[in-house]
Amino acid sequence: MLSQSDIDHFQLKGWLKVRPFDDETVKNLGTMIEELQSTSEDVPWLNHYEMTDHGPKICRTENFIPFHAGLRHLLTEGTLPEMVGDLLGEPVYLYKEKVNYKLTGGAGFRPHQDAPAYPFIKKSISVMIAVDASTEENGCLEVCDAAHQEILPMDDRGCIVEQWTLQHKWHSVEMAPGDVLIFDALTPHRSGSNNSAYDRRALFPTYNAQSEGDLRTAYYEEKMRVFNESSHGVNSVRLSLINDFEGKPVV
Ligand SMILES: O=C(O)CCC(=O)C(=O)O
């Protein structure tokens, strides 16, 4: 499915942008994300909210594949897990899944690697599937090339220390709806806030090697255990086991 030059690009740079889906699949993706977004009351999955200059907004939905057959199919069968398996060198399990909405006025994410936020696994790969166009103006992802060999020095939020961030070159990865960015859990990335009039919704599944086990349930149990025991403080919205999100809480 991926060419050798795709695999070489991923191994060298720590990320790869591809466009594997037909128009129908991209259209269905938009419809499925609308379904998640518009069901806000009494949902069996996990929704998170942030306060923006335009009022409270949903910022993330996660742990939804047990309840949505279409998204379960997209994330666990066929193209996506096969491509990620080609890059990881063996078949993969879905480790976790989330939608980051970044609606107009939504906040960005500090420079970080995903690996410190992912217990139980040594190696994982995340995927960003653009639902809306993702641009510099509405807070697209920015990455550092070829810096995915090790865990980098972190601050007390679990984010990459400022000194490293300032000394390395970051570049934007703009995406059209349906574009797919695959990146190593050690690839440094960050994103700005959405300063445009257009939402920037994206679906992010993360996969681990099957040889490490099927750990999705264990991941969400651990995440909820930690969330119930501690917080990032009253001024933060807690989305992750690290404190990378810059959004303000809804009070
Ligand atoms: O959605 C974004 O802009 C960045 C997402 C991200 O880095 C994360 O959720 O860890």
The ligand as an SDF file (V2000), in Angstrom:
LIG
                    3D

 10  9  0  0  0  0  0  0  0  0999 V2000
   -4.9110   19.0120   17.3790 O   0  0  0  0  0  0  0  0  0  0  0  0
   -3.8160   19.5870   17.4320 C   0  0  0  0  0  0  0  0  0  0  0  0
   -3.6440   20.6980   16.9460 O   0  0  0  0  0  0  0  0  0  0  0  0
   -2.6270   18.9480   18.0960 C   0  0  0  0  0  0  0  0  0  0  0  0
   -2.9680   17.6540   18.7320 C   0  0  0  0  0  0  0  0  0  0  0  0
   -1.9340   17.0730   19.5950 C   0  0  0  0  0  0  0  0  0  0  0  0
   -0.7570   17.3200   19.4700 O   0  0  0  0  0  0  0  0  0  0  0  0
   -2.3690   16.1490   20.6260 C   0  0  0  0  0  0  0  0  0  0  0  0
   -3.5810   15.9550   20.8200 O   0  0  0  0  0  0  0  0  0  0  0  0
   -1.4830   15.5750   21.3060 O   0  0  0  0  0  0  0  0  0  0  0  0
  1  2  2  0
  2  3  1  0
  2  4  1  0
  4  5  1  0
  5  6  1  0
  6  7  2  0
  6  8  1  0
  8  9  2  0
  8 10  1  0
M  END
$$$$
